[in-house]
Every structure is written in C-alpha cells, then in structure tokens.
C-alpha cells in the first residue's frame, strides 16, 4: 500500500453519496407497521439476507405457487413532485397481489425494492410504510426488501419502486380461461380512481395545471391523481370461497379491451354494457381536458372498473350481494358470448382479434 499524499483525502463510500446508516435508520422508523404486515408463517424478522416463510401445505391436495412482479410506473413522479410518499407503496402492493389473486391464489409474502437518489430516512420510511400497510390490507407478509441509493443516477429526491409477491392455490382451484363459458356474467368491481396505469398520458394532460385546485372534481386534483389503487385481494378470495367463480380479471394497462381477453378461451368474447355505470368524474375530466378520444380512454384507463369476476348466471346475484356486503361497489356489466368469425386469436401472431371485447354504449 502506498502512502496517501498529504493533499489528498482517502475516498469513502459516504463521500461518493451513499449513506449506509441512513437506510438502517429508516427501518427503525417502521417497527410498528412492519409488525402488522406479517403472518404466522414468517420466521425471524426483516433484516436478514433472505425472508423466511414456513409454508403450511395442510389442506392442499396439489399446491401451486404463483409469483408476480410489478412497479408503479410514472405515478411515482407525481408523488415526488407533490412530496406525498405514503400512498404509492400501496399502489405497488395492489399491482402485485391483485395479479396473484386472479389465479385464485392467496397472497403469502411480498418483497420490495426501493431505489433512491439519496436516502432520507423519513422519506424512505414513508414509502415503505405504504408498502407495509398495503401488505397488511392484502393479508400477506412483507418479509424483506432492499433500499438502494444511486447518487448520480437518480436526483436526490428521485425514487422508483418495484415489488415481488408469491401466493398459493390448489391446482384444481386455479381460475382461468378453461373455466369460462358462453353465457357467463361479468361482475364489475369499482376502481378507486386511476389506480396506477396511464400516468404518462395523465402527466401530459395535467402539465402546467395547479394541482392544488379542484378543477371541478370536488377535491384537489393532486388528491385525485394520487388516490391509491384499490386492493381487491381479500374481497376476491372471499368471493371465490362462497361463489362459483370461473375467472377474475385485473384491469390494468390496456383497460377492459386489453385485459378481458386474457381470461377468455379462444372461442369466446365478451359484450360490455357501458350503460350499466357512469365513469367516475376524473375519467370524464381527462377525456375532455386532453382531449383524449373515447377509444383511447377505454384502452388506457380502467374507466371505473378495477377488477372483473366471471361467474355463471345463476351465481351473479350471490356474487353481487357478497361484494356489496363487504362494502365494495359491484354490478353486472355484461356477458360472455361466442367469438365472431375472424376474431379469434390469429394463429401466426397469437394476438387477440380486435373485437374480442365489444363495448356497447
């Protein structure tokens, strides 16, 4: 080792912008909520090299693990601008666990990845608090995560989120296209708002606007844009336990036209009656303010429907009663029909035909 010249100071990780102690301090601020984001199967505590989960397979004839991963997208940039950090974590959990539950799986555990330009313990704690609260609401455990500080790559107040979750379902209870039949009823479950999709377009529409103003929406535009994604996991699990459910569809990017075909067999399509509900005001406002064409609205946003259950006609009333009893607005919005000739998935491309989803005024 050579001597360091007197006019040079040794380089340090902290000097390069990475504060290893700050991330530990953020975890210390979360002890209360982390205790609630757990399950009896969790062994140990957060902070190890891996999260331990003692999988209980009693009651499963043929257990199948289901995994999903997602992010929040450009909604995080609005959260950063507005310095509201305790809601996008719930968005992250919702995007993952509601993808798990559409298979019929119960979400078991969740891992997060928080990337920041500079670790501010209070700001990181706010982000992870939202994640932990989302896990508690979904009935799954937050078993671990990673906070990464990336100075120079991200600005001091910039951040991004990603998450990974695992669920379990018995093989003979997996939901999906093979169960769906012509005549099945589409049960819509109300969204809480924009959820976490379409924000690259939303940010264009609201560019230059005062987000503290209501703009005719009845509350500040900032609150409307940052409304957390509804978490449907426990509602869907309760529905599947009491009612014969053939499929569930999480309405994310692509809207109803892009997501409903994912739970249909090749020979079937759906007819949606748009007259069965009114769009929440934020969607009408975006369409008019943009302006954004109606077809673009349908294929970009959820337009008020965040989850869809596909059930036999005889089960529709029971499904509605159960969901409404749980405080979740729901309604019958359409039915499954035979696919028109020429609109089954193309054999070469594998893409769904353009009218697998017909939205009637």
Buried (B, 14 or more C-beta within 10 A) or exposed (E): EEEEEEEEEEEEEEEEBBBEEBBEBBBEBBEEBBEEBBBEBBEEBBEEEEBEBEEEEEEBEEBBEBEBEBBBBBBBBBBBEBEBBBBBBBBBBBBBBBBBBBBBBBBBBBBBBBBBBBBBBEBBBBBBBBBBBBBBBBBBBBBBBEBBBBBEEBEEEBBBBBBBBBBBBBEEBBBBBEBBEEEBBBBBBBBBBBBBBBBEBBBEBBEEEEBEEEBEBEEBBBBBBBBBBBBBBBBBBBBBEEBEBBBBBBBBBBBBBBBBBBBBBBEBBBBBBBEBBEBBBBBBBBBEEBEBEEEBBBBBBBBBBBBBBBBBEEBBEBBBEBBEEEEBEBBBBBBBBEBEEEBBBEEEEEEBBEBBBBBEE
